[in-house]
Amino acid sequence: MPEGSKNIVLGGLFCWHRAFNTHGQKGALSANLTRELMEEFDIIHVNYTPGNASYLSAVRDALGDHSSTKLITQPDFSVGLWNSMDPYIMRDQLKKADFVFAVEPMAAKRLNHFLDMDVPVIPHPIDVSSIKRYRTQPKMPPTIAMQYHRYMYSWATYFYGTYRLRRDPEFAIRTALMNVNDQIPNVALDGCFDEVVDRGPYEVFLQMLSDCLINIDLPPDYTYGRGIVEAAALGVPTIGSHTVRAQNIIWPELSIPPYDEVELDRKLEALLTDGEFASQMATQGMQRAEIYNLENSYNLMVKHLEERDLI
């Protein structure tokens, strides 16, 4: 493992405290609702989920009516999973916050319409500089990483989209379905891929991804794309869904419809046969991953809070 790897923080929601620790005065990750502790901070960020539907109320109640500490929030789930959220409860809870944001444009658009308020897009931060320490040269034979998404059982497009190239000895590629945490009934995934990798420690995932030549990440939903940014920071070109915000920003050339296995086959062959194109995509990823680094994320959040006189 790279030196200092134990200090790495999972990207996304869990990284805000590091962004504020690194570039602000201080930040902490805690579920403690003690008023004295919360009032040590200017901002309390709550991730709204249906599993903790009353948490915003609990924080607001603990702070009381006269606290200067501001409460900010964003819905956790991608919009395709909002079927599990009661819209009335979500609206009542979100309106208890001083500031509501979204991590990608479709969620922001929906919240703008439903809440009748300005909801900006602020992606969660990624510790890009720490991830870059995991960069390695791809191992041989070349392995194609494929990212499983547990809510959508996203494996079938990977299988169909790589079937032709996997059978062609000219390419001699291996396939690894990563981050699997449950099995699909009546489907033997071990027979569909060369390797099926369960979810594990974050640093192990980064090391395995860095060993791969190409990454494929096709969630059939609107997301901001934490995994896309992680692959970009590692310099691993990623074929991703056009519904994912980070894919369209980092690699629009490799953006495809999530179920289009024919287009997946075409993009994959281009990366495997055109070394200059693959190298260009790797470099582009490493450069554009910086958009999501801790400093830029901190500055974007502070900018929106200052515009609203919240800090």
C-alpha positions, 0 to 999 in steps of 0.5 A: 500500500502507498505510504500514508494509505491508512489516512485515506477517506472514502470519497463523497459524503464522507469527505466533507469534514476532510475538505473543511479540516484541510482548507477551512478552520476545522471539520468533524464527522460525528452523529453526536447531537450535543448542542455544545459540540454542534455549536463549535461549528458554523455549519452542520451538514446532514445527509437526508435518507429515509432511514434517518427521516427525522434526523434534521428535526433532531438536529434542529431541536438540539440546536434550539431556536436561537443558535447561530449554527446553520443547518445544510442538507441534501438527499442521499439517494439518486433520483431513480431511488426516490420511490423509497422516499415519502415526498411529503416527509422529505419536503418537510425535513429539507425545509428545516435546513437553512440551505439545500443542495444537490450533487447532480443536476437532475436532482437539483431540477426536481428539488427546485420544482418541488420545493420552490427554491433555488437548489444549486449543484455541489458535488461531494468532494474526493480526496484526489491527491491521496488517491493519486498515490495508488497509481500503478501501471496496468497489470498484464494480461489487461483487466477490464474493471466493471463496477457493480451497483447493488440497487440496480444489479448492474452486471448484464450490460457489462457481460453482453457488451464485452462478450465479442471482445472477450472471445477474440484471442487478439485482445486477451482481456480479463474481466473483473466485476467489482464491488459485488455485495449480493448475488442475483438469484439463478445467475452464476456470476462467476461464470460470466466474468473472470473474477467477481470481487466482493466489496472490501476496504476502500484502499484495496478497491483503489489498488485493484482498480489502479491495476486495471487498464480500463474501467466500465461504470454504467449505473442506469440512473442519474448520479454525480459519479464518485467512482468515475472521479476515483478512476480518473484520479488513478488515470484509468479511462472509464466508459460510463453512463451519459446519466452520470454528471462526472462522466460527462465532465471528465470523459464525454468521449466515453459517455454512452447510454447505460444499456447500449452494449453495442456502443460499449463494444465500440468504445472498448475496442477503440481504447484497446486498439488506439494507444494514443487515444487511450493515453489521451483519455488517461491524462484527461482523467487525471487532469479533470479529476482535480475539479472534485478535489478537496480545495475546489469542493470547499471553495464551491461550498463556501461560495454558495453559503456566502452568497446566501449570507449563511457564513 
